[in-house]
């Protein structure tokens, strides 16, 4: 019996900032208490390699399970197998997608997913953000609000 895997990937979609996002420009998230937050980890991963990772890649790598596995040596075969099994178990349950990311809720970053589901970040005050937000060829969604309406 195979488990159903739930994906957070989206395709040809632009996730605009949340309606209640306080940022008016893209702000780089800062570590809290000397430790990187999920926002810091997601920002570093996506901004450092635009259109290289899918939402699933980012959500898993920045989860507690993904970070614990990254602490192990990524080069050995056993660690790769363990990572694959952990990822399968992680996505056997529904997970929050990039709409729930603090990048769009708090820090002013839009997330664009291309036709292959790979993602990149665009600051709300950038020309590229405005172009993507006005593009009728791609699906337009908003990041989730931080507070109820």
C-alpha positions as CSV (number, residue, x, y, z in Angstrom):
1,X,0.0,0.0,0.0
2,X,1.5,3.4,-1.0
3,X,1.0,6.5,1.0
4,X,-0.6,9.5,-0.7
5,X,1.9,12.3,-0.9
6,X,0.7,15.9,-0.5
7,X,2.6,18.5,-2.4
8,X,3.0,22.3,-1.7
9,X,4.2,22.9,-5.3
10,X,2.4,25.3,-7.5
11,X,3.0,26.1,-11.2
12,X,2.8,29.4,-13.1
13,X,1.7,31.2,-9.9
14,X,2.6,34.4,-8.2
15,X,2.0,34.7,-4.5
16,X,1.7,38.4,-3.7
17,X,2.3,39.7,-0.2
18,X,-0.5,39.4,2.4
19,X,-3.1,42.2,2.5
20,X,-1.9,43.0,6.1
21,X,1.8,42.7,5.4
22,X,3.5,45.6,7.3
23,X,6.6,45.8,4.9
24,X,6.5,48.3,2.0
25,X,9.8,46.9,0.6
26,X,11.5,43.5,0.7
27,X,13.2,43.1,4.0
28,X,15.8,40.5,4.7
29,X,14.7,38.5,7.8
30,X,17.1,38.5,10.7
31,X,18.1,35.7,13.1
32,X,16.4,35.8,16.5
33,X,18.4,35.0,19.6
34,X,21.4,34.1,17.4
35,X,19.4,31.4,15.7
36,X,18.0,31.5,12.2
37,X,14.2,31.5,11.9
38,X,12.2,29.7,9.3
39,X,12.0,33.0,7.4
40,X,15.8,33.4,7.5
41,X,16.3,29.9,6.2
42,X,13.7,30.2,3.4
43,X,15.1,33.6,2.4
44,X,18.7,32.3,2.2
45,X,17.7,29.2,0.3
46,X,15.5,30.9,-2.3
47,X,17.4,34.2,-2.8
48,X,20.7,32.3,-3.1
49,X,19.4,30.1,-5.9
50,X,16.4,31.6,-7.7
51,X,14.4,29.1,-9.7
52,X,16.5,26.2,-8.5
53,X,14.2,24.8,-5.8
54,X,10.5,23.9,-5.7
55,X,8.2,24.8,-2.8
56,X,8.4,21.2,-1.6
57,X,12.2,21.5,-1.5
58,X,12.1,24.7,0.6
59,X,9.3,23.6,2.9
60,X,11.1,20.3,3.7
61,X,14.6,21.7,4.0
62,X,13.5,24.5,6.4
63,X,11.3,22.1,8.5
64,X,12.7,20.7,11.8
65,X,13.0,17.2,10.1
66,X,14.9,18.6,7.2
67,X,17.2,20.7,9.3
68,X,18.0,17.7,11.5
69,X,19.0,15.7,8.4
70,X,21.1,18.5,7.0
71,X,23.2,18.4,10.1
72,X,24.3,14.9,9.1
73,X,26.8,14.3,6.3
74,X,24.9,14.7,3.0
75,X,27.5,12.8,1.0
76,X,27.0,9.3,2.3
77,X,24.4,7.0,0.8
78,X,22.7,6.1,4.1
79,X,22.0,9.8,4.8
80,X,20.5,10.2,1.4
81,X,18.2,7.2,1.9
82,X,17.2,8.5,5.3
83,X,16.5,11.9,3.9
84,X,14.3,10.4,1.1
85,X,12.3,8.4,3.7
86,X,11.9,11.4,6.0
87,X,10.7,13.5,3.1
88,X,8.2,10.9,2.1
89,X,6.9,10.7,5.7
90,X,6.8,14.5,6.0
91,X,4.7,14.9,2.8
92,X,2.4,12.0,3.8
93,X,0.5,14.7,5.7
94,X,-0.6,18.0,4.3
95,X,1.9,20.8,4.9
96,X,1.6,24.6,4.8
97,X,2.6,26.0,1.5
98,X,4.6,29.1,0.7
99,X,1.4,31.2,1.1
100,X,1.9,30.7,4.8
101,X,5.6,31.7,4.7
102,X,6.6,34.7,6.8
103,X,8.3,36.0,3.7
104,X,5.0,37.1,2.2
105,X,3.2,37.6,5.4
106,X,5.7,39.9,7.2
107,X,8.8,40.7,5.1
108,X,7.4,42.0,1.8
109,X,8.5,39.2,-0.6
110,X,6.4,37.8,-3.4
111,X,7.0,34.3,-4.5
112,X,6.9,33.3,-8.2
113,X,6.6,29.7,-9.3
114,X,7.5,29.0,-12.9
115,X,6.0,26.3,-15.2
116,X,8.2,23.7,-13.6
117,X,7.3,24.7,-10.0
118,X,10.7,26.3,-9.2
119,X,10.4,29.4,-7.1
120,X,12.1,32.8,-6.8
121,X,11.5,35.9,-4.6
122,X,10.7,39.4,-5.6
123,X,10.5,42.5,-3.3
124,X,7.1,44.2,-3.2
125,X,8.7,47.5,-4.3
126,X,10.5,46.0,-7.4
127,X,9.5,46.4,-11.0
128,X,9.6,42.7,-11.5
129,X,7.1,42.2,-8.6
130,X,4.7,44.7,-10.2
131,X,5.1,43.0,-13.6
132,X,4.3,39.6,-12.2
133,X,1.4,41.0,-10.1
134,X,-0.2,42.4,-13.3
135,X,0.5,39.3,-15.5
136,X,-2.8,37.8,-16.6
137,X,-1.0,34.6,-17.8
138,X,-0.1,33.4,-14.3
139,X,-2.4,32.6,-11.4
140,X,-2.5,35.3,-8.7
141,X,-2.9,34.4,-5.1
142,X,-2.1,36.2,-1.8
143,X,0.0,35.2,1.1
144,X,-2.1,34.3,4.1
145,X,-3.1,37.2,6.4
146,X,-1.4,37.3,9.8
147,X,-4.7,38.4,11.5
148,X,-8.3,37.7,10.9
149,X,-10.1,40.3,8.8
